Amino acid sequence: MEGAQRTTSSLIDREGNAIAEMLKRFHNLVRLAATPVEDGATKEVAAAQAFQMNAESAALVRGAEELLQLTRELKEMWLFGPLRGIKEGEGEGKMDEDSVKVGEMVEALLKKTSEGSPKSS
């Protein structure tokens, strides 16, 4: 993936374009479905409308796939680092220390409550 594709504005543009494309295709599908069939319509007209609906449906699916691809790329960038900010993720050792402290506090609290509770006979 090129550096230009990783900029925030280009990612937002890709998202906006994919959503706009999906909305346009959905609008076209609804318009085609709502178009009344004329009394003298031939099989060719019905076949042409069916073909248009198939094409619009396929384009709608491609738009959804583009959004899924963008989501996968964002997850990759988040997991492997390019979305991290400066000095972000450097305090991970602090989180480990904090979790140990919390564990010790919970153990002390459990010990205190088990000592203070009356034992059943």
C-alpha positions, 0 to 999 in steps of 0.5 A: 500500500502506498503512502498516499493511500494511508493518509487520513483524508484519502481514507475518509474520501474512500469511505465517502465515495464507497458510501455515495456509490452504494446510496446511488445504486440503492436509489437506482434499484428502488427507482427501477422497482417502483417504475410501473409496468406499462400495459403494452410492455413486452418481454424485452422491456421486462428483460431490460429492467431485470438486467438493469436491476441485476447490474445495480445489485452487483454494483451495490455488492461491489460497494459493500465489498469496497467498504469491507476492504477498507475496514480490513486495511484500517484494522491492519494499519491499526494492528501493525502500527501505521495508525499509531500516533507519536509516542502512542503505545509506549506506555504499555508497560504502565498498563501491565503494572496497573493490572498487577496492582488491581489484581493485588487489590482484588485479592486483598479485598477477597481475603478480607471479606473471606476472613470477616464472613462467619463460617457455616457449620 
